[in-house]
């Protein structure tokens, strides 16, 4: 599942860093992308959820914890 999540996110977001942890059908993500510049925390999360909508709708992923950062936030 981690490989599939990795692929889905990287197909839609220009990722500089990505960490994926799975615990059953719960997913924890740390995503760093310049695409998040200027977006509110909610907009960043919505952008990531767009990549995973099918997996969430099917129940393959039940819960997602997202830490979406810009490169500057990641370096801090």
PDB file of N, H, CA, C and O in Angstrom:
ATOM      1  N   UNK A   1       0.821  -1.195   0.000  1.00  0.00           N
ATOM      2  CA  UNK A   1       0.000   0.000   0.000  1.00  0.00           C
ATOM      3  C   UNK A   1       0.867   1.262   0.000  1.00  0.00           C
ATOM      4  O   UNK A   1       0.524   2.253  -0.645  1.00  0.00           O
ATOM      5  N   UNK A   2       1.997   1.223   0.729  1.00  0.00           N
ATOM      6  H   UNK A   2       2.276   0.418   1.253  1.00  0.00           H
ATOM      7  CA  UNK A   2       2.862   2.404   0.782  1.00  0.00           C
ATOM      8  C   UNK A   2       3.374   2.782  -0.605  1.00  0.00           C
ATOM      9  O   UNK A   2       3.434   3.963  -0.949  1.00  0.00           O
ATOM     10  N   UNK A   3       3.740   1.780  -1.398  1.00  0.00           N
ATOM     11  H   UNK A   3       3.691   0.821  -1.118  1.00  0.00           H
ATOM     12  CA  UNK A   3       4.236   2.059  -2.749  1.00  0.00           C
ATOM     13  C   UNK A   3       3.151   2.700  -3.601  1.00  0.00           C
ATOM     14  O   UNK A   3       3.424   3.607  -4.388  1.00  0.00           O
ATOM     15  N   UNK A   4       1.932   2.230  -3.443  1.00  0.00           N
ATOM     16  H   UNK A   4       1.710   1.493  -2.804  1.00  0.00           H
ATOM     17  CA  UNK A   4       0.818   2.776  -4.218  1.00  0.00           C
ATOM     18  C   UNK A   4       0.517   4.219  -3.803  1.00  0.00           C
ATOM     19  O   UNK A   4       0.272   5.072  -4.656  1.00  0.00           O
ATOM     20  N   UNK A   5       0.535   4.491  -2.501  1.00  0.00           N
ATOM     21  H   UNK A   5       0.734   3.799  -1.808  1.00  0.00           H
ATOM     22  CA  UNK A   5       0.327   5.854  -2.012  1.00  0.00           C
ATOM     23  C   UNK A   5       1.446   6.761  -2.520  1.00  0.00           C
ATOM     24  O   UNK A   5       1.194   7.883  -2.961  1.00  0.00           O
ATOM     25  N   UNK A   6       2.672   6.274  -2.456  1.00  0.00           N
ATOM     26  H   UNK A   6       2.877   5.363  -2.098  1.00  0.00           H
ATOM     27  CA  UNK A   6       3.820   7.020  -2.961  1.00  0.00           C
ATOM     28  C   UNK A   6       3.610   7.399  -4.429  1.00  0.00           C
ATOM     29  O   UNK A   6       3.831   8.545  -4.820  1.00  0.00           O
ATOM     30  N   UNK A   7       3.185   6.436  -5.226  1.00  0.00           N
ATOM     31  H   UNK A   7       3.005   5.505  -4.908  1.00  0.00           H
ATOM     32  CA  UNK A   7       2.960   6.672  -6.651  1.00  0.00           C
ATOM     33  C   UNK A   7       1.844   7.688  -6.873  1.00  0.00           C
ATOM     34  O   UNK A   7       1.997   8.614  -7.670  1.00  0.00           O
ATOM     35  N   UNK A   8       0.725   7.519  -6.173  1.00  0.00           N
ATOM     36  H   UNK A   8       0.602   6.767  -5.526  1.00  0.00           H
ATOM     37  CA  UNK A   8      -0.415   8.419  -6.345  1.00  0.00           C
ATOM     38  C   UNK A   8      -0.052   9.866  -6.013  1.00  0.00           C
ATOM     39  O   UNK A   8      -0.433  10.787  -6.734  1.00  0.00           O
ATOM     40  N   UNK A   9       0.677  10.058  -4.933  1.00  0.00           N
ATOM     41  H   UNK A   9       0.988   9.309  -4.347  1.00  0.00           H
ATOM     42  CA  UNK A   9       1.053  11.411  -4.538  1.00  0.00           C
ATOM     43  C   UNK A   9       2.059  11.997  -5.516  1.00  0.00           C
ATOM     44  O   UNK A   9       1.904  13.134  -5.961  1.00  0.00           O
ATOM     45  N   UNK A  10       3.088  11.231  -5.854  1.00  0.00           N
ATOM     46  H   UNK A  10       3.214  10.307  -5.493  1.00  0.00           H
ATOM     47  CA  UNK A  10       4.145  11.748  -6.743  1.00  0.00           C
ATOM     48  C   UNK A  10       3.646  12.021  -8.170  1.00  0.00           C
ATOM     49  O   UNK A  10       4.226  12.839  -8.884  1.00  0.00           O
ATOM     50  N   UNK A  11       2.576  11.338  -8.580  1.00  0.00           N
ATOM     51  H   UNK A  11       2.105  10.673  -8.000  1.00  0.00           H
ATOM     52  CA  UNK A  11       1.998  11.607  -9.905  1.00  0.00           C
ATOM     53  C   UNK A  11       1.325  12.974  -9.959  1.00  0.00           C
ATOM     54  O   UNK A  11       1.222  13.569 -11.033  1.00  0.00           O
ATOM     55  N   UNK A  12       0.863  13.483  -8.810  1.00  0.00           N
ATOM     56  H   UNK A  12       0.946  13.000  -7.939  1.00  0.00           H
ATOM     57  CA  UNK A  12       0.060  14.693  -8.797  1.00  0.00           C
ATOM     58  C   UNK A  12       0.693  15.891  -8.092  1.00  0.00           C
ATOM     59  O   UNK A  12       0.244  17.025  -8.259  1.00  0.00           O
ATOM     60  N   UNK A  13       1.740  15.633  -7.303  1.00  0.00           N
ATOM     61  H   UNK A  13       2.105  14.712  -7.167  1.00  0.00           H
ATOM     62  CA  UNK A  13       2.413  16.704  -6.571  1.00  0.00           C
ATOM     63  C   UNK A  13       3.917  16.572  -6.789  1.00  0.00           C
ATOM     64  O   UNK A  13       4.464  15.472  -6.717  1.00  0.00           O
ATOM     65  N   UNK A  14       4.579  17.688  -7.054  1.00  0.00           N
ATOM     66  H   UNK A  14       4.135  18.581  -7.112  1.00  0.00           H
ATOM     67  CA  UNK A  14       6.043  17.696  -7.188  1.00  0.00           C
ATOM     68  C   UNK A  14       6.635  17.650  -5.779  1.00  0.00           C
ATOM     69  O   UNK A  14       6.767  18.673  -5.108  1.00  0.00           O
ATOM     70  N   UNK A  15       6.981  16.458  -5.356  1.00  0.00           N
ATOM     71  H   UNK A  15       6.873  15.626  -5.901  1.00  0.00           H
ATOM     72  CA  UNK A  15       7.415  16.208  -3.987  1.00  0.00           C
ATOM     73  C   UNK A  15       8.933  16.323  -3.871  1.00  0.00           C
ATOM     74  O   UNK A  15       9.674  15.780  -4.691  1.00  0.00           O
ATOM     75  N   UNK A  16       9.382  17.038  -2.842  1.00  0.00           N
ATOM     76  H   UNK A  16       8.780  17.479  -2.176  1.00  0.00           H
ATOM     77  CA  UNK A  16      10.805  17.103  -2.539  1.00  0.00           C
ATOM     78  C   UNK A  16      11.180  16.078  -1.474  1.00  0.00           C
ATOM     79  O   UNK A  16      12.306  15.582  -1.440  1.00  0.00           O
ATOM     80  N   UNK A  17      10.229  15.772  -0.614  1.00  0.00           N
ATOM     81  H   UNK A  17       9.314  16.174  -0.642  1.00  0.00           H
ATOM     82  CA  UNK A  17      10.444  14.784   0.445  1.00  0.00           C
ATOM     83  C   UNK A  17       9.096  14.169   0.776  1.00  0.00           C
ATOM     84  O   UNK A  17       8.085  14.869   0.843  1.00  0.00           O
ATOM     85  N   UNK A  18       9.082  12.846   0.985  1.00  0.00           N
ATOM     86  H   UNK A  18       9.902  12.277   0.931  1.00  0.00           H
ATOM     87  CA  UNK A  18       7.833  12.161   1.309  1.00  0.00           C
ATOM     88  C   UNK A  18       8.123  11.014   2.260  1.00  0.00           C
ATOM     89  O   UNK A  18       8.958  10.154   1.980  1.00  0.00           O
ATOM     90  N   UNK A  19       7.427  11.013   3.382  1.00  0.00           N
ATOM     91  H   UNK A  19       6.749  11.712   3.609  1.00  0.00           H
ATOM     92  CA  UNK A  19       7.483   9.908   4.341  1.00  0.00           C
ATOM     93  C   UNK A  19       6.079   9.337   4.463  1.00  0.00           C
ATOM     94  O   UNK A  19       5.106  10.079   4.597  1.00  0.00           O
ATOM     95  N   UNK A  20       5.983   8.017   4.415  1.00  0.00           N
ATOM     96  H   UNK A  20       6.773   7.414   4.306  1.00  0.00           H
ATOM     97  CA  UNK A  20       4.694   7.341   4.526  1.00  0.00           C
ATOM     98  C   UNK A  20       4.820   6.262   5.596  1.00  0.00           C
ATOM     99  O   UNK A  20       5.712   5.415   5.540  1.00  0.00           O
ATOM    100  N   UNK A  21       3.921   6.305   6.564  1.00  0.00           N
ATOM    101  H   UNK A  21       3.197   6.993   6.610  1.00  0.00           H
ATOM    102  CA  UNK A  21       3.858   5.254   7.578  1.00  0.00           C
ATOM    103  C   UNK A  21       2.442   4.703   7.584  1.00  0.00           C
ATOM    104  O   UNK A  21       1.468   5.454   7.618  1.00  0.00           O
ATOM    105  N   UNK A  22       2.345   3.390   7.552  1.00  0.00           N
ATOM    106  H   UNK A  22       3.136   2.779   7.525  1.00  0.00           H
ATOM    107  CA  UNK A  22       1.043   2.737   7.594  1.00  0.00           C
ATOM    108  C   UNK A  22       0.915   1.940   8.887  1.00  0.00           C
ATOM    109  O   UNK A  22       1.855   1.271   9.316  1.00  0.00           O
ATOM    110  N   UNK A  23      -0.249   2.021   9.494  1.00  0.00           N
ATOM    111  H   UNK A  23      -1.013   2.565   9.146  1.00  0.00           H
ATOM    112  CA  UNK A  23      -0.610   1.197  10.647  1.00  0.00           C
ATOM    113  C   UNK A  23      -2.008   0.675  10.347  1.00  0.00           C
ATOM    114  O   UNK A  23      -3.005   1.338  10.638  1.00  0.00           O
ATOM    115  N   UNK A  24      -2.072  -0.502   9.772  1.00  0.00           N
ATOM    116  H   UNK A  24      -1.263  -1.040   9.536  1.00  0.00           H
ATOM    117  CA  UNK A  24      -3.361  -1.015   9.303  1.00  0.00           C
ATOM    118  C   UNK A  24      -3.829  -0.155   8.144  1.00  0.00           C
ATOM    119  O   UNK A  24      -3.110   0.005   7.157  1.00  0.00           O
ATOM    120  N   UNK A  25      -5.039   0.404   8.257  1.00  0.00           N
ATOM    121  H   UNK A  25      -5.623   0.273   9.058  1.00  0.00           H
ATOM    122  CA  UNK A  25      -5.538   1.275   7.189  1.00  0.00           C
ATOM    123  C   UNK A  25      -5.442   2.751   7.577  1.00  0.00           C
ATOM    124  O   UNK A  25      -6.125   3.597   7.001  1.00  0.00           O
ATOM    125  N   UNK A  26      -4.588   3.052   8.558  1.00  0.00           N
ATOM    126  H   UNK A  26      -4.033   2.365   9.027  1.00  0.00           H
ATOM    127  CA  UNK A  26      -4.305   4.430   8.963  1.00  0.00           C
ATOM    128  C   UNK A  26      -2.966   4.836   8.367  1.00  0.00           C
ATOM    129  O   UNK A  26      -1.985   4.096   8.441  1.00  0.00           O
ATOM    130  N   UNK A  27      -2.941   6.007   7.783  1.00  0.00           N
ATOM    131  H   UNK A  27      -3.738   6.608   7.722  1.00  0.00           H
ATOM    132  CA  UNK A  27      -1.769   6.480   7.053  1.00  0.00           C
ATOM    133  C   UNK A  27      -1.288   7.805   7.646  1.00  0.00           C
ATOM    134  O   UNK A  27      -2.080   8.717   7.881  1.00  0.00           O
ATOM    135  N   UNK A  28       0.019   7.895   7.882  1.00  0.00           N
ATOM    136  H   UNK A  28       0.662   7.154   7.691  1.00  0.00           H
ATOM    137  CA  UNK A  28       0.629   9.136   8.336  1.00  0.00           C
ATOM    138  C   UNK A  28       1.607   9.585   7.268  1.00  0.00           C
ATOM    139  O   UNK A  28       2.475   8.821   6.847  1.00  0.00           O
ATOM    140  N   UNK A  29       1.462  10.837   6.830  1.00  0.00           N
ATOM    141  H   UNK A  29       0.756  11.458   7.172  1.00  0.00           H
ATOM    142  CA  UNK A  29       2.279  11.373   5.747  1.00  0.00           C
ATOM    143  C   UNK A  29       3.012  12.633   6.187  1.00  0.00           C
ATOM    144  O   UNK A  29       2.461  13.476   6.895  1.00  0.00           O
ATOM    145  N   UNK A  30       4.255  12.746   5.757  1.00  0.00           N
ATOM    146  H   UNK A  30       4.703  12.061   5.181  1.00  0.00           H
ATOM    147  CA  UNK A  30       5.007  13.994   5.829  1.00  0.00           C
ATOM    148  C   UNK A  30       5.380  14.303   4.382  1.00  0.00           C
ATOM    149  O   UNK A  30       6.098  13.534   3.744  1.00  0.00           O
ATOM    150  N   UNK A  31       4.895  15.419   3.873  1.00  0.00           N
ATOM    151  H   UNK A  31       4.311  16.043   4.391  1.00  0.00           H
ATOM    152  CA  UNK A  31       5.107  15.782   2.471  1.00  0.00           C
ATOM    153  C   UNK A  31       5.698  17.181   2.412  1.00  0.00           C
ATOM    154  O   UNK A  31       5.179  18.119   3.017  1.00  0.00           O
ATOM    155  N   UNK A  32       6.796  17.303   1.671  1.00  0.00           N
ATOM    156  H   UNK A  32       7.218  16.541   1.180  1.00  0.00           H
ATOM    157  CA  UNK A  32       7.427  18.606   1.461  1.00  0.00           C
ATOM    158  C   UNK A  32       7.353  18.911  -0.030  1.00  0.00           C
ATOM    159  O   UNK A  32       7.810  18.124  -0.859  1.00  0.00           O
ATOM    160  N   UNK A  33       6.769  20.070  -0.363  1.00  0.00           N
ATOM    161  H   UNK A  33       6.399  20.709   0.311  1.00  0.00           H
ATOM    162  CA  UNK A  33       6.646  20.463  -1.758  1.00  0.00           C
ATOM    163  C   UNK A  33       6.577  21.980  -1.875  1.00  0.00           C
ATOM    164  O   UNK A  33       5.938  22.656  -1.069  1.00  0.00           O
ATOM    165  N   UNK A  34       7.243  22.492  -2.889  1.00  0.00           N
ATOM    166  H   UNK A  34       7.762  21.943  -3.544  1.00  0.00           H
ATOM    167  CA  UNK A  34       7.162  23.930  -3.179  1.00  0.00           C
ATOM    168  C   UNK A  34       5.748  24.310  -3.614  1.00  0.00           C
ATOM    169  O   UNK A  34       5.374  25.481  -3.538  1.00  0.00           O
ATOM    170  N   UNK A  35       4.971  23.348  -4.062  1.00  0.00           N
ATOM    171  H   UNK A  35       5.275  22.398  -4.124  1.00  0.00           H
ATOM    172  CA  UNK A  35       3.578  23.614  -4.465  1.00  0.00           C
ATOM    173  C   UNK A  35       2.731  24.113  -3.296  1.00  0.00           C
ATOM    174  O   UNK A  35       1.672  24.703  -3.509  1.00  0.00           O
ATOM    175  N   UNK A  36       3.182  23.884  -2.079  1.00  0.00           N
ATOM    176  H   UNK A  36       4.042  23.405  -1.906  1.00  0.00           H
ATOM    177  CA  UNK A  36       2.420  24.305  -0.907  1.00  0.00           C
ATOM    178  C   UNK A  36       2.669  25.762  -0.535  1.00  0.00           C
ATOM    179  O   UNK A  36       2.013  26.289   0.363  1.00  0.00           O
ATOM    180  N   UNK A  37       3.606  26.417  -1.212  1.00  0.00           N
ATOM    181  H   UNK A  37       4.139  25.988  -1.942  1.00  0.00           H
ATOM    182  CA  UNK A  37       3.902  27.824  -0.925  1.00  0.00           C
ATOM    183  C   UNK A  37       2.630  28.659  -1.068  1.00  0.00           C
ATOM    184  O   UNK A  37       1.931  28.571  -2.077  1.00  0.00           O
ATOM    185  N   UNK A  38       2.340  29.465  -0.053  1.00  0.00           N
ATOM    186  H   UNK A  38       2.908  29.536   0.766  1.00  0.00           H
ATOM    187  CA  UNK A  38       1.198  30.371  -0.108  1.00  0.00           C
ATOM    188  C   UNK A  38      -0.150  29.739   0.189  1.00  0.00           C
ATOM    189  O   UNK A  38      -1.162  30.439   0.200  1.00  0.00           O
ATOM    190  N   UNK A  39      -0.191  28.432   0.430  1.00  0.00           N
ATOM    191  H   UNK A  39       0.632  27.864   0.421  1.00  0.00           H
ATOM    192  CA  UNK A  39      -1.456  27.768   0.736  1.00  0.00           C
ATOM    193  C   UNK A  39      -1.668  27.697   2.241  1.00  0.00           C
ATOM    194  O   UNK A  39      -0.717  27.548   3.008  1.00  0.00           O
ATOM    195  N   UNK A  40      -2.914  27.804   2.650  1.00  0.00           N
ATOM    196  H   UNK A  40      -3.687  27.925   2.027  1.00  0.00           H
ATOM    197  CA  UNK A  40      -3.248  27.631   4.064  1.00  0.00           C
ATOM    198  C   UNK A  40      -3.066  26.153   4.425  1.00  0.00           C
ATOM    199  O   UNK A  40      -3.032  25.302   3.537  1.00  0.00           O
ATOM    200  N   UNK A  41      -2.950  25.842   5.720  1.00  0.00           N
ATOM    201  H   UNK A  41      -2.977  26.534   6.442  1.00  0.00           H
ATOM    202  CA  UNK A  41      -2.842  24.434   6.111  1.00  0.00           C
ATOM    203  C   UNK A  41      -3.990  23.575   5.574  1.00  0.00           C
ATOM    204  O   UNK A  41      -3.775  22.433   5.168  1.00  0.00           O
ATOM    205  N   UNK A  42      -5.197  24.120   5.573  1.00  0.00           N
ATOM    206  H   UNK A  42      -5.371  25.048   5.903  1.00  0.00           H
ATOM    207  CA  UNK A  42      -6.347  23.361   5.065  1.00  0.00           C
ATOM    208  C   UNK A  42      -6.201  23.096   3.568  1.00  0.00           C
ATOM    209  O   UNK A  42      -6.468  21.984   3.111  1.00  0.00           O
ATOM    210  N   UNK A  43      -5.783  24.092   2.807  1.00  0.00           N
ATOM    211  H   UNK A  43      -5.566  24.994   3.178  1.00  0.00           H
ATOM    212  CA  UNK A  43      -5.604  23.919   1.355  1.00  0.00           C
ATOM    213  C   UNK A  43      -4.504  22.896   1.060  1.00  0.00           C
ATOM    214  O   UNK A  43      -4.621  22.119   0.112  1.00  0.00           O
ATOM    215  N   UNK A  44      -3.442  22.893   1.861  1.00  0.00           N
ATOM    216  H   UNK A  44      -3.347  23.524   2.631  1.00  0.00           H
ATOM    217  CA  UNK A  44      -2.373  21.899   1.688  1.00  0.00           C
ATOM    218  C   UNK A  44      -2.934  20.493   1.873  1.00  0.00           C
ATOM    219  O   UNK A  44      -2.667  19.596   1.074  1.00  0.00           O
ATOM    220  N   UNK A  45      -3.717  20.314   2.943  1.00  0.00           N
ATOM    221  H   UNK A  45      -3.934  21.043   3.592  1.00  0.00           H
ATOM    222  CA  UNK A  45      -4.287  18.996   3.198  1.00  0.00           C
ATOM    223  C   UNK A  45      -5.268  18.589   2.112  1.00  0.00           C
ATOM    224  O   UNK A  45      -5.300  17.427   1.707  1.00  0.00           O
ATOM    225  N   UNK A  46      -6.069  19.534   1.637  1.00  0.00           N
ATOM    226  H   UNK A  46      -6.043  20.479   1.965  1.00  0.00           H
ATOM    227  CA  UNK A  46      -7.011  19.224   0.558  1.00  0.00           C
ATOM    228  C   UNK A  46      -6.269  18.767  -0.691  1.00  0.00           C
ATOM    229  O   UNK A  46      -6.713  17.857  -1.391  1.00  0.00           O
ATOM    230  N   UNK A  47      -5.144  19.402  -0.961  1.00  0.00           N
ATOM    231  H   UNK A  47      -4.783  20.141  -0.392  1.00  0.00           H
ATOM    232  CA  UNK A  47      -4.334  19.037  -2.130  1.00  0.00           C
ATOM    233  C   UNK A  47      -3.859  17.587  -2.023  1.00  0.00           C
ATOM    234  O   UNK A  47      -3.859  16.856  -3.014  1.00  0.00           O
ATOM    235  N   UNK A  48      -3.455  17.174  -0.827  1.00  0.00           N
ATOM    236  H   UNK A  48      -3.455  17.768  -0.022  1.00  0.00           H
ATOM    237  CA  UNK A  48      -2.999  15.798  -0.615  1.00  0.00           C
ATOM    238  C   UNK A  48      -4.177  14.830  -0.673  1.00  0.00           C
ATOM    239  O   UNK A  48      -4.074  13.765  -1.283  1.00  0.00           O
ATOM    240  N   UNK A  49      -5.296  15.193  -0.042  1.00  0.00           N
ATOM    241  H   UNK A  49      -5.379  16.058   0.454  1.00  0.00           H
ATOM    242  CA  UNK A  49      -6.480  14.324  -0.080  1.00  0.00           C
ATOM    243  C   UNK A  49      -6.932  14.052  -1.509  1.00  0.00           C
ATOM    244  O   UNK A  49      -7.411  12.956  -1.801  1.00  0.00           O
ATOM    245  N   UNK A  50      -6.792  15.024  -2.406  1.00  0.00           N
ATOM    246  H   UNK A  50      -6.403  15.915  -2.169  1.00  0.00           H
ATOM    247  CA  UNK A  50      -7.169  14.820  -3.813  1.00  0.00           C
ATOM    248  C   UNK A  50      -6.445  13.613  -4.400  1.00  0.00           C
ATOM    249  O   UNK A  50      -7.010  12.877  -5.208  1.00  0.00           O
ATOM    250  N   UNK A  51      -5.221  13.418  -3.999  1.00  0.00           N
ATOM    251  H   UNK A  51      -4.763  14.016  -3.342  1.00  0.00           H
ATOM    252  CA  UNK A  51      -4.427  12.297  -4.518  1.00  0.00           C
ATOM    253  C   UNK A  51      -4.927  10.951  -4.000  1.00  0.00           C
ATOM    254  O   UNK A  51      -4.751   9.924  -4.656  1.00  0.00           O
ATOM    255  N   UNK A  52      -5.547  10.959  -2.830  1.00  0.00           N
ATOM    256  H   UNK A  52      -5.690  11.793  -2.298  1.00  0.00           H
ATOM    257  CA  UNK A  52      -5.908   9.709  -2.154  1.00  0.00           C
ATOM    258  C   UNK A  52      -7.405   9.441  -2.111  1.00  0.00           C
ATOM    259  O   UNK A  52      -7.835   8.472  -1.486  1.00  0.00           O
ATOM    260  N   UNK A  53      -8.205  10.276  -2.760  1.00  0.00           N
ATOM    261  H   UNK A  53      -7.856  11.063  -3.268  1.00  0.00           H
ATOM    262  CA  UNK A  53      -9.666  10.160  -2.678  1.00  0.00           C
ATOM    263  C   UNK A  53     -10.194   8.762  -2.968  1.00  0.00           C
ATOM    264  O   UNK A  53     -11.061   8.269  -2.246  1.00  0.00           O
ATOM    265  N   UNK A  54      -9.684   8.117  -4.015  1.00  0.00           N
ATOM    266  H   UNK A  54      -8.980   8.518  -4.601  1.00  0.00           H
ATOM    267  CA  UNK A  54     -10.194   6.791  -4.378  1.00  0.00           C
ATOM    268  C   UNK A  54      -9.919   5.770  -3.281  1.00  0.00           C
ATOM    269  O   UNK A  54     -10.778   4.947  -2.966  1.00  0.00           O
ATOM    270  N   UNK A  55      -8.726   5.822  -2.701  1.00  0.00           N
ATOM    271  H   UNK A  55      -8.028   6.491  -2.958  1.00  0.00           H
ATOM    272  CA  UNK A  55      -8.360   4.879  -1.637  1.00  0.00           C
ATOM    273  C   UNK A  55      -9.185   5.120  -0.372  1.00  0.00           C
ATOM    274  O   UNK A  55      -9.546   4.179   0.335  1.00  0.00           O
ATOM    275  N   UNK A  56      -9.474   6.389  -0.099  1.00  0.00           N
ATOM    276  H   UNK A  56      -9.180   7.153  -0.673  1.00  0.00           H
ATOM    277  CA  UNK A  56     -10.286   6.725   1.070  1.00  0.00           C
ATOM    278  C   UNK A  56     -11.733   6.286   0.836  1.00  0.00           C
ATOM    279  O   UNK A  56     -12.350   5.684   1.715  1.00  0.00           O
ATOM    280  N   UNK A  57     -12.270   6.584  -0.344  1.00  0.00           N
ATOM    281  H   UNK A  57     -11.769   7.073  -1.058  1.00  0.00           H
ATOM    282  CA  UNK A  57     -13.656   6.229  -0.666  1.00  0.00           C
ATOM    283  C   UNK A  57     -13.876   4.720  -0.635  1.00  0.00           C
ATOM    284  O   UNK A  57     -14.939   4.257  -0.223  1.00  0.00           O
ATOM    285  N   UNK A  58     -12.874   3.949  -1.071  1.00  0.00           N
ATOM    286  H   UNK A  58     -12.010   4.325  -1.405  1.00  0.00           H
ATOM    287  CA  UNK A  58     -13.001   2.493  -1.098  1.00  0.00           C
ATOM    288  C   UNK A  58     -12.820   1.863   0.280  1.00  0.00           C
ATOM    289  O   UNK A  58     -13.147   0.694   0.480  1.00  0.00           O
ATOM    290  N   UNK A  59     -12.297   2.644   1.234  1.00  0.00           N
ATOM    291  H   UNK A  59     -12.032   3.595   1.072  1.00  0.00           H
ATOM    292  CA  UNK A  59     -12.065   2.112   2.575  1.00  0.00           C
ATOM    293  C   UNK A  59     -10.675   1.520   2.747  1.00  0.00           C
ATOM    294  O   UNK A  59     -10.321   1.085   3.843  1.00  0.00           O
ATOM    295  N   UNK A  60      -9.877   1.498   1.674  1.00  0.00           N
ATOM    296  H   UNK A  60     -10.164   1.851   0.784  1.00  0.00           H
ATOM    297  CA  UNK A  60      -8.510   0.973   1.788  1.00  0.00           C
ATOM    298  C   UNK A  60      -7.699   1.809   2.767  1.00  0.00           C
ATOM    299  O   UNK A  60      -6.844   1.296   3.489  1.00  0.00           O
ATOM    300  N   UNK A  61      -7.987   3.115   2.776  1.00  0.00           N
ATOM    301  H   UNK A  61      -8.682   3.531   2.189  1.00  0.00           H
ATOM    302  CA  UNK A  61      -7.398   4.015   3.771  1.00  0.00           C
ATOM    303  C   UNK A  61      -8.554   4.561   4.598  1.00  0.00           C
ATOM    304  O   UNK A  61      -9.500   5.138   4.062  1.00  0.00           O
ATOM    305  N   UNK A  62      -8.464   4.372   5.899  1.00  0.00           N
ATOM    306  H   UNK A  62      -7.695   3.903   6.334  1.00  0.00           H
ATOM    307  CA  UNK A  62      -9.541   4.828   6.782  1.00  0.00           C
ATOM    308  C   UNK A  62      -9.255   6.220   7.338  1.00  0.00           C
ATOM    309  O   UNK A  62     -10.155   7.054   7.430  1.00  0.00           O
ATOM    310  N   UNK A  63      -8.013   6.464   7.704  1.00  0.00           N
ATOM    311  H   UNK A  63      -7.281   5.787   7.630  1.00  0.00           H
ATOM    312  CA  UNK A  63      -7.647   7.747   8.306  1.00  0.00           C
ATOM    313  C   UNK A  63      -6.292   8.193   7.770  1.00  0.00           C
ATOM    314  O   UNK A  63      -5.404   7.374   7.533  1.00  0.00           O
ATOM    315  N   UNK A  64      -6.147   9.497   7.584  1.00  0.00           N
ATOM    316  H   UNK A  64      -6.868  10.163   7.777  1.00  0.00           H
ATOM    317  CA  UNK A  64      -4.900  10.061   7.085  1.00  0.00           C
ATOM    318  C   UNK A  64      -4.487  11.219   7.987  1.00  0.00           C
ATOM    319  O   UNK A  64      -5.268  12.133   8.252  1.00  0.00           O
ATOM    320  N   UNK A  65      -3.258  11.159   8.444  1.00  0.00           N
ATOM    321  H   UNK A  65      -2.624  10.417   8.228  1.00  0.00           H
ATOM    322  CA  UNK A  65      -2.673  12.253   9.210  1.00  0.00           C
ATOM    323  C   UNK A  65      -1.624  12.885   8.296  1.00  0.00           C
ATOM    324  O   UNK A  65      -0.671  12.223   7.887  1.00  0.00           O
ATOM    325  N   UNK A  66      -1.803  14.162   7.979  1.00  0.00           N
ATOM    326  H   UNK A  66      -2.578  14.700   8.311  1.00  0.00           H
ATOM    327  CA  UNK A  66      -0.953  14.826   6.989  1.00  0.00           C
ATOM    328  C   UNK A  66      -0.170  15.956   7.627  1.00  0.00           C
ATOM    329  O   UNK A  66      -0.730  16.805   8.320  1.00  0.00           O
ATOM    330  N   UNK A  67       1.119  15.958   7.388  1.00  0.00           N
ATOM    331  H   UNK A  67       1.574  15.268   6.825  1.00  0.00           H
ATOM    332  CA  UNK A  67       1.982  17.098   7.728  1.00  0.00           C
ATOM    333  C   UNK A  67       2.542  17.586   6.400  1.00  0.00           C
ATOM    334  O   UNK A  67       3.504  17.021   5.879  1.00  0.00           O
ATOM    335  N   UNK A  68       1.942  18.633   5.857  1.00  0.00           N
ATOM    336  H   UNK A  68       1.161  19.093   6.280  1.00  0.00           H
ATOM    337  CA  UNK A  68       2.312  19.177   4.546  1.00  0.00           C
ATOM    338  C   UNK A  68       3.127  20.451   4.754  1.00  0.00           C
ATOM    339  O   UNK A  68       2.649  21.414   5.354  1.00  0.00           O
ATOM    340  N   UNK A  69       4.348  20.445   4.258  1.00  0.00           N
ATOM    341  H   UNK A  69       4.736  19.663   3.771  1.00  0.00           H
ATOM    342  CA  UNK A  69       5.279  21.541   4.507  1.00  0.00           C
ATOM    343  C   UNK A  69       5.873  22.088   3.220  1.00  0.00           C
ATOM    344  O   UNK A  69       6.002  21.377   2.224  1.00  0.00           O
ATOM    345  N   UNK A  70       6.230  23.363   3.261  1.00  0.00           N
ATOM    346  H   UNK A  70       6.125  23.941   4.071  1.00  0.00           H
ATOM    347  CA  UNK A  70       7.024  23.950   2.175  1.00  0.00           C
ATOM    348  C   UNK A  70       8.493  23.619   2.463  1.00  0.00           C
ATOM    349  O   UNK A  70       8.829  23.255   3.590  1.00  0.00           O
ATOM    350  N   UNK A  71       9.362  23.739   1.470  1.00  0.00           N
ATOM    351  H   UNK A  71       9.089  24.035   0.554  1.00  0.00           H
ATOM    352  CA  UNK A  71      10.784  23.490   1.713  1.00  0.00           C
ATOM    353  C   UNK A  71      11.348  24.361   2.842  1.00  0.00           C
ATOM    354  O   UNK A  71      12.165  23.889   3.632  1.00  0.00           O
ATOM    355  N   UNK A  72      10.923  25.614   2.923  1.00  0.00           N
ATOM    356  H   UNK A  72      10.258  25.997   2.281  1.00  0.00           H
ATOM    357  CA  UNK A  72      11.405  26.508   3.980  1.00  0.00           C
ATOM    358  C   UNK A  72      10.963  26.027   5.359  1.00  0.00           C
ATOM    359  O   UNK A  72      11.725  26.114   6.322  1.00  0.00           O
ATOM    360  N   UNK A  73       9.741  25.523   5.456  1.00  0.00           N
ATOM    361  H   UNK A  73       9.122  25.452   4.673  1.00  0.00           H
ATOM    362  CA  UNK A  73       9.247  25.001   6.731  1.00  0.00           C
ATOM    363  C   UNK A  73       9.999  23.739   7.118  1.00  0.00           C
ATOM    364  O   UNK A  73      10.269  23.513   8.298  1.00  0.00           O
ATOM    365  N   UNK A  74      10.340  22.914   6.131  1.00  0.00           N
ATOM    366  H   UNK A  74      10.121  23.097   5.173  1.00  0.00           H
ATOM    367  CA  UNK A  74      11.048  21.664   6.371  1.00  0.00           C
ATOM    368  C   UNK A  74      12.456  21.924   6.903  1.00  0.00           C
ATOM    369  O   UNK A  74      12.946  21.202   7.771  1.00  0.00           O
ATOM    370  N   UNK A  75      13.097  22.963   6.373  1.00  0.00           N
ATOM    371  H   UNK A  75      12.699  23.550   5.668  1.00  0.00           H
ATOM    372  CA  UNK A  75      14.476  23.298   6.774  1.00  0.00           C
ATOM    373  C   UNK A  75      14.531  23.934   8.156  1.00  0.00           C
ATOM    374  O   UNK A  75      15.556  23.865   8.833  1.00  0.00           O
ATOM    375  N   UNK A  76      13.438  24.550   8.575  1.00  0.00           N
ATOM    376  H   UNK A  76      12.604  24.606   8.025  1.00  0.00           H
ATOM    377  CA  UNK A  76      13.433  25.293   9.847  1.00  0.00           C
ATOM    378  C   UNK A  76      13.552  24.362  11.044  1.00  0.00           C
ATOM    379  O   UNK A  76      13.563  24.822  12.186  1.00  0.00           O
TER     380      UNK A  76
END
